[in-house]
């Protein structure tokens, strides 16, 4: 098995996962590109086989940032030595009030702006986890690698000053990547439900993402040292 196989330029093949890609190679507003081998976004790493874990380690991952609640952690195999686990449970940190007010938007891009606006401590924790990660690459994941991971990726890429168009394009890659998962689980494609929510709101995924990005001002409240560390990690 070729453990560093990359398809579609940034897509990574880690056996057991379907939605893994490097956040490197994306354009920034000042004409640079984000650094490859720094931060990877992924779906459920609990499903990794032994070959998948080998691929992850050989890609340079030394920190796994799990965005799920602790109860969701049910790995097929033990995490290898040399890979640290850090938890930032975004659903739990949102709190009951947020879920009561915005829970019907969960799983759609429409949830991103209210999360960024009302769950700042959780956003701060994501940035701090990446800023303080040990040397080596960081793999950020949740269950499907689309929603919680999509939020984290949006935050990290915005901090790195990636262009809004590139952040939107990266987010949208998850839907086609996940189609095999829904088939494996004998479930309808979740994107159909997401599209229905967007249609009722009279908007699109692209517009919802751009709206969230336009309202997100990381320098206004995130610690300067953490912002600098994330930018140093992600930018060439």
N, C-alpha and C positions, 0 to 999 in steps of 0.2 A: 504494500500500500504506500502511495506517495503522500506523506503526511502533511506536506505544505502545499497541496494542490489548491490552486485558486481558479475559480471559474467566473466569467463575467467580470473580470478584473479584480473586484474587491470581495467577491463571494468566496467563502472558505468551506471546505468539506471536512467536517468533523463527524465521524460515524456516530449516529444516534440523534443528530440534530438536523434541522432543515433550513434554519433561518439565521445563518452566521455570516457576518461580513465585517471587514476592517473599516474603521472610520477614517482611515488615511486616504490620501489622494483627492480630497475634496477641495474645491477652490475657496479661498478666503477673499474678503473684500479688497484687500491690498495686493491681490495678484499672486499670493503664495498658494501652497497646497498643504493640507494637513499631513502629518507624519504617519507613515504606515508602520504597523507593528507596535502601536502605542495603546490604542483602545479598540476593542472588538465588541460588537453587539451580537447577542445570541438569543436563541430560544432556550428551552429547558435543558440545562446541563445535567440534570439528574438522569437523562436518557443516554448519556454518553457510554459507549462501549469501551473496552480496554484500548482499542485502536483509536477511538475518539479522544480519550484522555491523553494518549501519546501524541496525537496531532496537536492538541491544545498546548501541551508542554513544549513540543518542538517549535511551535509558533512563538514561544517566548512568554506565554501567560504565566504570571507569578501571583496574581491576585484575581479572585473571582468575587464580583460584587453582585450579590443576590438581592433582587428587589421584591421578592415575595415575602409573605408572612412565614414565620418559622415553621408553622404547621404544614406548609406545602412542600417542605424539604424531604423528599423521599428518593434518595439516590439509588440507582441500580448497582453501583460499585462505590467503594470508598474513594474519597478524594485523595489524589496522590500526595506524597510528601513533597514539600517545596511549593505547594500552591495554597495560599492563604485564603480563607473565606471571610468576607465582610458582608454584613447584612444591613440593608436600609429598606425596611418593609413599607413600601409606599402606600399600600392600601390601609394598613393599620395606622400609619402616621397621618393619613387624611382626616381621620376622626369622624365620629358619628354625625356631627352637624354637616360636614361636607357631603357625606353619603346621602343624608336626608335631602339635601338641596340639589345635588348634582349627580346622584347615583344613576339616574336614568340615562345619563350621557356616557357612562363608563364603557370603555371599549371602542369609543369613537374619537375622532380628532377634536370634537366639540368639548371634550372633557379637559383638554390641555390648558386652555387659557384659565378656566376657574381653578385648576390645580396650581398653576404657577402663581396666581394671584392670592389664593387663600391658604396655601400649604407651604409657605416659605421655609419653615424649619426643615421640612422634608427635602425640599430642593437644595437647601444649604447643606444637608447631610450627604446628598449625592455628590455634590461638588467637593466637599471635604474628604469623602472616601477616596475619590480619584486623586485629589491633590496629595493625600497622605499615603498613597499606596507605595509599597516597596518597589525598588527598581525592577524593571521588566514590564511587560504588557499587562493590561487590565481587561478582563472579560466581564461585561455587564449583561445580565440576563434576567428574565422573569419566566413566564410559562411559555407563551408563544413568541416572545421577543418582538412584539408589535406595540403594545400599549404602554406598560410601565417602562419597558426598555426604550420605546419610542420617545417617551417623555424625557428620560435620562439622556438619550442621544441628542435630542433637540437642545436640551440645556447645555450639554458639553460642547456641541458644535457652535451654538450661539456664543458661548464664552470664548471660543477660539476664533470668532468672527468669520465663520463660514457664511457664504452667501445664502440668503433665504431660499433661493431657488434650489440650491444643492441640498439644503436640509430637507426641504419638501420632497425632493426626488428620492433621497435616501429613505425617508419614512415610508413612501409608497411602495418600495420594493418588497416589503414584508407580505403584502396581500397575496401576490402570486406564489411566493415561496411557501406559504402555509397551505395552499390548496391540497397538497398530498396529505397533510395532517388531518384535515377534516374528513377526507375519504377514508383514511386509516381508522378513524374513530367512529365512522359511520354517522357523521353529523353533517348537517347542511353547512355550506360554506359561510362562515361568519361574516364575510364581507358583504353578503346580501343584506343582512340585518343592519350593518353599519351604513350601507348606502341608503337604506330605507329611513334611518334616523336623520341622515344628512338631507335627504329629499324633503322630509317633513319640515325641517328647519329652513328650507329654501337656500341651501348652500352646498358647497362641495368640500371634499377633503382638503384640496389645495387651499381654498379660501379660509377654511378653519385653521389650518396650520399657519398660514401667513398672518392671520389675525392674532394668534397666540404669540408668534414671534415679534410682531409689531409692538405688543404690549409688554414684552419681557425686557427688563432693563437690569441685567445682572450686576452692573457696577453700582446700582443704587443700594443694594443690601447685602450682597455676598462679600465675605471677607477678602480684602485685597490680596493677602498672602495666598489664599486658596485659588483665587482667580489667576494669579501669576503662575502658580504651580501647574494648573491645568493647561494654561496657554503654553507653558514651556514643554509640557508633555506632548501636546497635540500638534504644535506648530513646528515646521522646519525652521 
